[in-house]
Amino acid sequence: MPDDPERPPRLRVDAETTLILREAFHKIDANYRNDHYGLYDYARAVMSKIVPLDHFYIGFFHGANRVRYPYGYDGGMYTDPASHIYGPHGQAAWLLKHRQTYRMQYDNGAALNAGVASGDTSRASADAVTTPLFRRGRDGEPVFGMMSMQSYRPDTFDDNAVRAFEWLADLVARVLTTEAEDVDALRRLPADVEDAAPVVTADHIVELLSSRVADVRQRAQDALGLPDADSLREALQRIVTDCQQLQSDLVELTLDIDNGPEERFRSLTAAEQGVAVLLTSDMHNEQIARELGISLHTVKTHVRNILAKYRMSGRAGVAEDVRKHLAR
């Protein structure tokens, strides 16, 4: 009997893979809706049941040209979270341009190798699949991140594995999108509402870090009094896991830091950016004109345009905003 045309097409994967993905759907729904680190770790474990993989990571686009990686796993070991600026020729740019899954066979690894190396940098990946994460919503479906699996052996990922990976990445993206929508809903409430979601600041990060480190320190203190090696080993493993999760959470927390200063600065022309940078030194128009070798009239025009684009009435406000951008 043919599929209902109003329903989405059936995922073309084998029976064993279907069972694994069906189980993953229910476990994620039950256990990982508010545990990002656990979600990424479980997604990696699910794919490992379907196909052997050596390297796995999750990355999120941040600002104009950054990717933050809260979770990575390579050769049986977790890798430290990281943040990189991406260029025009790597996987990140490829995904944003094409909005589809990247497979190493498409270009013999050109986009993969043009980006920042990850995982075991002493070994070159022989097969790789990286799929974009889409944020569903009223503003279309922007790409907000990526999920990647790689192997040091060629021809590891067949079509069955790729389709399963895309389905799993879509599930991860939908979990994260739903949480983001919930936070946005809270932020639209009046600021004096007790449960309103706050904008992340440096103080929030310091408070989280202090609290979580205190928890880890207490675990370590308790471990010192354990009577046998097995109990000590188990306690130390829990401490290691706690530290890995804390690292991952901190990287994700930085995604919520205000990107306004960067976006406003990048809205300026190159000439206006040069003037804006000098405003941070509290220079007068005449000083800026001499510094840049341009006319006073041109400086005044640039300043007027900068104030309009920043929607600010004074130079001091612009200067402070530019300082925030330059300090990042």
C-alpha positions in Angstrom: 0.0 0.0 0.0 1.6 3.4 -1.0 2.5 6.0 1.7 0.0 8.7 2.4 1.1 11.7 0.3 0.3 14.1 3.2 2.6 12.3 5.6 6.4 12.8 5.6 8.3 10.0 3.6 9.5 7.0 5.5 13.1 7.0 6.5 15.0 4.6 4.3 17.1 2.7 6.9 17.3 -1.0 7.6 15.3 -2.8 10.3 18.0 -2.9 12.9 18.7 0.8 12.5 15.0 1.5 12.8 14.8 -0.3 16.2 17.9 1.6 17.5 16.5 5.0 16.4 13.0 4.2 17.8 14.6 3.4 21.2 16.7 6.6 21.0 13.6 8.7 20.4 11.9 7.5 23.5 15.0 7.7 25.7 15.8 11.2 24.6 12.2 12.3 25.3 12.3 10.7 28.7 15.8 11.5 29.9 17.6 14.3 28.0 15.2 17.2 27.5 17.2 19.4 29.9 20.6 17.7 29.9 22.6 18.9 27.0 25.8 17.0 27.8 23.8 13.8 28.3 22.0 14.4 25.1 25.2 14.8 23.0 26.8 11.8 24.8 23.8 9.6 24.1 23.5 10.7 20.5 27.2 9.7 20.0 26.5 6.3 21.7 23.4 5.7 19.5 25.4 6.3 16.3 28.1 4.0 17.6 25.6 1.2 17.7 24.8 1.7 14.0 28.3 2.3 12.6 31.9 2.4 14.0 33.1 6.0 14.4 36.3 7.4 15.8 35.4 11.1 16.2 32.2 12.9 17.0 31.4 16.5 17.9 28.6 19.1 18.3 29.3 22.7 17.3 27.1 25.9 17.4 27.5 29.0 15.4 28.0 32.1 17.5 28.2 35.7 16.3 29.4 36.4 12.8 32.3 33.9 12.4 32.6 31.7 15.4 31.8 28.1 16.2 31.7 26.9 19.8 32.1 23.2 20.4 30.6 22.1 23.8 31.1 18.4 23.1 33.7 16.2 21.4 34.8 12.6 21.6 37.7 11.0 19.9 39.2 7.5 20.1 37.4 6.6 23.3 38.2 9.8 25.1 36.4 13.1 25.6 38.0 16.2 24.0 38.1 19.6 25.7 35.4 22.0 24.5 36.7 24.7 22.2 35.8 27.8 20.3 37.2 28.7 16.8 36.8 31.4 14.2 35.9 29.8 10.9 37.0 30.8 7.4 35.3 30.9 4.0 36.4 27.4 2.8 35.9 25.0 5.7 33.0 22.8 6.7 31.2 25.5 8.6 31.0 27.9 5.6 30.1 24.9 3.4 27.1 24.0 5.6 25.9 27.6 5.9 26.1 28.0 2.1 24.6 24.6 1.0 22.3 23.9 4.0 22.7 20.2 3.6 24.8 17.3 4.9 28.5 17.4 4.0 30.1 14.1 3.0 33.8 13.7 2.5 33.3 12.1 -0.9 31.7 15.3 -2.2 35.0 17.0 -2.6 37.6 14.4 -1.4 37.7 16.2 2.0 38.6 19.7 0.7 36.2 21.5 3.0 37.0 19.2 5.9 40.7 19.8 5.6 40.3 23.6 5.0 38.8 24.1 8.5 40.4 23.9 12.0 41.6 20.4 12.8 39.8 18.6 15.6 40.1 15.3 17.4 43.4 13.4 17.0 45.3 15.9 14.9 48.1 13.4 14.3 45.7 11.3 12.2 43.7 12.4 9.1 40.0 11.5 8.9 39.4 9.1 6.0 35.6 9.5 6.0 33.4 12.2 7.5 29.8 13.2 7.6 28.7 16.6 9.0 25.1 17.6 9.1 23.6 21.1 9.8 21.3 21.7 12.8 18.2 23.7 11.8 16.2 25.9 14.1 12.5 25.5 13.1 10.3 28.6 13.7 8.6 31.6 12.3 11.7 33.0 10.8 12.4 30.1 8.5 14.9 27.4 9.3 18.3 29.0 10.0 21.3 26.8 10.5 22.4 27.2 14.2 24.9 24.4 14.5 26.3 21.1 13.2 26.9 17.5 14.3 29.7 15.5 12.8 31.0 11.9 12.8 34.3 10.9 11.4 36.4 7.8 10.9 40.1 7.1 10.4 39.1 4.3 8.0 37.8 5.0 4.5 34.3 4.2 3.3 32.9 3.8 6.8 29.6 5.7 6.4 27.2 4.2 3.9 23.8 5.7 3.0 22.0 3.9 5.8 24.4 5.4 8.4 24.1 8.9 6.8 20.3 8.8 6.8 20.2 7.6 10.4 22.7 10.4 11.4 20.6 13.1 9.7 17.5 11.8 11.5 19.3 11.8 14.9 20.7 15.3 14.3 17.2 16.5 13.5 15.9 15.1 16.8 18.8 16.8 18.7 18.0 20.1 17.0 14.3 19.8 17.8 15.1 19.2 21.5 17.4 22.3 21.6 14.9 24.4 19.6 12.1 23.7 21.9 14.2 24.7 24.9 15.2 27.9 23.2 11.6 28.7 22.4 10.7 28.2 26.1 13.4 30.5 27.2 12.3 33.2 24.6 8.8 32.9 25.9 10.0 33.7 29.4 12.1 36.6 28.2 9.0 38.2 26.6 7.4 38.5 30.1 7.8 41.7 32.1 11.3 42.0 33.6 9.9 42.0 37.2 8.3 38.6 36.8 10.2 36.3 39.2 10.8 33.4 36.8 11.7 35.4 33.8 14.8 34.0 32.0 17.8 36.4 32.6 20.2 37.6 29.9 23.5 35.9 30.6 26.2 38.1 32.1 29.7 37.5 33.4 28.3 37.5 36.9 26.0 34.6 35.9 29.0 32.6 34.6 31.1 33.3 37.7 28.2 32.2 40.0 27.7 29.0 38.0 31.4 28.2 37.9 31.8 28.8 41.6 28.8 26.7 42.6 29.7 23.8 40.3 33.4 23.8 41.3 32.3 23.7 44.9 30.3 20.6 44.2 33.3 18.9 42.5 35.6 19.9 45.3 33.2 18.3 47.8 33.1 15.1 45.8 36.9 15.0 45.8 37.0 15.7 49.6 34.5 12.8 50.2 36.6 10.5 47.9 39.7 11.0 50.2 38.0 9.1 52.9 36.9 6.1 50.8 38.3 2.8 52.3 39.2 0.8 49.1 40.6 1.3 45.6 37.5 0.3 43.8 35.3 2.8 45.6 38.0 5.5 45.0 38.2 4.7 41.3 34.4 5.0 41.0 34.4 8.3 42.8 37.2 9.7 40.7 35.3 8.7 37.5 32.2 10.6 38.7 34.5 13.6 39.3 35.9 13.4 35.8 32.4 13.2 34.3 31.3 16.2 36.4 34.2 18.2 35.1 33.5 17.2 31.5 29.9 18.3 31.9 30.9 21.6 33.6 33.2 22.4 30.7 30.5 21.6 28.2 27.9 23.7 30.1 30.2 26.7 30.3 30.8 26.7 26.5 27.1 26.6 25.9 26.4 29.3 28.4 28.6 31.7 26.4 26.2 31.2 23.5 23.7 33.2 25.4 26.0 36.2 25.9 24.7 39.3 24.1 25.9 39.5 20.5 24.6 43.0 20.0 28.0 44.8 20.1 29.5 42.5 17.4 26.4 42.7 15.2 26.2 46.5 15.5 30.0 46.9 14.7 29.7 44.6 11.7 26.8 46.7 10.3 29.3 49.6 9.7 31.3 50.1 6.6 35.0 49.6 6.8 35.5 53.4 6.9 32.9 53.8 9.6 34.5 51.0 11.6 37.8 52.9 11.5 36.1 56.0 13.0 34.2 53.9 15.6 37.4 52.4 16.9 38.9 55.8 17.4 35.8 56.9 19.3 36.8 54.5 22.0 39.8 56.7 22.6 37.5 59.7 23.2 39.0 61.5 20.2 37.4 64.7 18.9 36.4 64.9 15.2 39.5 67.0 14.4 41.8 64.4 16.0 40.1 61.6 14.1 40.5 63.5 10.8 44.2 63.9 11.4 44.6 60.3 12.5 42.9 58.9 9.4 44.0 61.5 6.9 40.5 62.4 5.9 38.5 65.7 5.9 36.6 66.9 8.9 33.4 66.9 6.8 33.9 63.1 6.1 34.5 62.4 9.8 31.2 64.2 10.7 29.4 62.2 8.1 30.8 58.9 9.4 29.9 59.8 13.0 26.4 60.7 12.0 25.9 57.4 10.1 27.4 55.4 13.1 25.0 57.1 15.6 22.1 56.2 13.2 23.1 52.6 12.8 23.7 52.2 16.5 20.4 54.0 17.3 22.2 56.1 19.9 22.2 59.8 20.4 25.7 60.2 21.9 29.3 59.2 21.1 29.9 57.9 24.6 27.3 55.2 24.2 28.8 54.1 20.9 32.3 54.1 22.3 31.3 51.8 25.2 29.5 49.5 22.8 32.5 49.3 20.5 34.8 48.6 23.5 32.6 45.6 24.4 33.0 44.3 20.9 36.8 44.8 20.8 37.2 43.1 24.2 35.6 39.8 23.1 
